[in-house]
Amino acid sequence: DFYHALKEVQGILKGISSDGMVQEQEVQDIQKWIEEHECERSRLGMGSLLEMLKKSVSQSRLDTETCQEPLEWCIQNEEICHENTYTLDEYHGILRGIASDGIIMRSELEFLVEWMENHDWISSSSDKLYDLCTECWLKLSEEDNALDRCSSQKLLDLIHKELKGDNYKNMDIDLRGAVFCLTGGFKSGCRTDIKNRIIN
C-alpha cells in the first residue's frame, strides 16, 4: 500500500545519500522504482510522490541536497498516511461491530452516519453505504429504536459487501488513458488474455 511505498522510498533515498554522493546507477534505481509504481498513480498520495521523485531525478545532477526535498515530503506525509490506514481499520471494525448481532439500532445508525461525516474521505469512497444509512436514518420516527426487518437486512447486506470489498466491483469508472500493471499469478488465463479483456 501507499504507506509501505512511502517507507520504501524513504529507505532508498536515505541509502543512496548516506555516503554523501549519488551515482548514476542510483539515479537509475530511483527511475526504475518510479516505473514499477506508475500503475499505482491513482491511489491516495501516490501521484504526488511519483511527481516529486520525477522532479528530483530530472535535475541536471541529483545529489544529496536534491534528495532532501522528496525525503522531507515522505516524512511529512507519513503520519497522515498512517493515520488514514488506522482510520480505515477502525471503520471496518465499526461496521463489523454494528453488524455482529444482525440488528441495526437507531443509536448505531446515528453513530455510523456521524462517524462517516466526520471522515469525509470514507463517506466519499463508501458512498453507497453512506447514502443508504442516511436514507434509513431519515425514515426513522422518534418512537423507532431500531430499523424494520427489511431495511435492516438491506443495510446488513451492504455492510457485509463493504467488508468484503464487493461494493467496489462493477463500478462505472472511465478507464480511458489509464495505466495498468499486471503482476503476480492468475487463477486462469495468461497476461495476454487479461490484457485483451482490459482493452476490449
N, C-alpha and C positions, 0 to 999 in steps of 0.2 A: 504494500500500500504506500501512500504518499509519505507517511511518517518514516517508513523504512528506507524509502528512496532518499529522503532528506538526510537521514543519518549516514547512509552510504556515501552520498556525495560530499558530506562534511568530512568524512574519513579520507576520501580521495584527495580533496583539496588540502587537508592538513598534512597528509602523507607526502604529496608532491612538493609542498613548500617547506617541509621540515628541514631540508638541507640547505635552504637559502637560495636554491636555484630551481628553475623549471626547464626541463629538457623538452625537445621536440617530441620525443616518444610519449612523454607525459601529457602534452597537449593533445596528441592523437588519442590517448586513452580517454580523456575527457570527451573528445568528439565522438568516440565510439559509445561512451555511456549515453550521450545525448541521443544518438541514433537508436540505441536499444530501448530508450524510454519515450521516443517520439509518439508511439502509439497510445501512450497514456496521457497525452497533452490535455484531453478534455476533463481529466479528473481534477478535483478541487486542489488548486495551488500548483499543479504540475506545469501548466503552461507558463506561469510566471518564473518558475525555477528554470525551465529549459531556456527561456529567453534571456535570463540573467547569465546563464552559463555560456550561451552562444555569443552574447555581447563580450564576455570576458575572453573567450578564445579567438574572437575576431580582431582583438587588439593587435597592433603591429608586433608586439612582443609580450607574451604572457609571462609575468614574473610573480614573485612572492607578494608584491604590492597589489597587483591587479587580481590576485587570488582572494584578497581580503573582502572585496565587495560581495561576491556571491557567498562567501563563508559567513559573513556577518548577517546576510539575508537569511540564510539557513537557520542560524542560531535564533534570530528574532522570530521566525515563523514556526520554530519547533514547538514552542509552548502552545500556540494557537492550534496547531495540528494535533498535538497530543490531547488537548482539551476536547477537540471535536471527536476524536476517537473514543474517549471516555464517555462523551455525551451520547454517542450512538449506542454504546454498550448499555448505558443507563436507560435509553429509550426502549431497547429490546427487552430489558429487564422489567420495565414498567408494563409493557404490553403483555409479557408472559404472566406477570402477577395479576393483572386485571382479568385475563382470560382463564386463569387456572381453575376457578370454581364454576365456570360455564354460565355465570350470571353477571350482567352489566348493571351495576348500581348507579343511581343518579350521581352520587358523590364521586364515583370512579370516572364517569364520563366527563363531569365538570373538571375534575383534576387533569385528565388527559388533554382536553381541549386547551385549558390554560397553560399546561406544560408545553404543548406544541406551539402555541402562540408566543411563548417566551423563548422558543428555539426555532425561529422562523425558517432556518435552512432545513430543518427537519420537516416542518409543515409544508414546505415547498416541494421537497423531494417525495414526500408521502401524501400528496395532495388528495388522492382517492380516499384514504383513511380519514384524513382531517375533515374533508367535506362531509363524509358520512357521519362522523362524530358530531360535527356542528349541526347537521340536519336532525339527527336523533335527539340531541340535547334541546334544540329549539321546540321540538314537538312535545316534550315532556310538560305536563301540567305541574302545578305546585304540589299537588297531592301524590304524584308519582314518585316512588322511591327507587324504582328500577325500570328498565326498558321492558316492553312487552316481549313475549317469546319470539315472535317473528323478527322484530327489529334487533333483538339481542343476538339471534342466530346469524343474521346478516352481518352484523358488526364483528362477531366472533370469527366468522369465516374469513373476513377481510384481514383481521388481526393475524390469524394463522398464516395467511398468504404472505403478509408483510414479514413475518418472522422467517418464512422460508425463502423470501425474495421473489415470490411469484408475481407480486404486483408490478414488477418492472419488466415482465415478459410481455411480448406482443405490443409494446408501446409504439405509437405512431411517431417515429423520430426520423427527421430528414438526415440521411447519412451521405448525401452527395458531397464529394470532396473530402470525406473523412479518410483517415489513415488507419489501416488495420494491421495488427501484428499477431500472427498465428504462431503460437508456441506450444510446446508440450505434446503429449499423445492424445489421440482421439478415439472414442469408443467405436466409431465406424467411419469409413471413408478415409480419404487422404487429403493433404493440403490443397491439391488441385481441385478436388470435388468441392471443398468448402469455399475456396476462392471463387469458383464459378457460381456457387449459390449466393455469395455476397454480391457479386457483380450483377447477377440476374434477379 
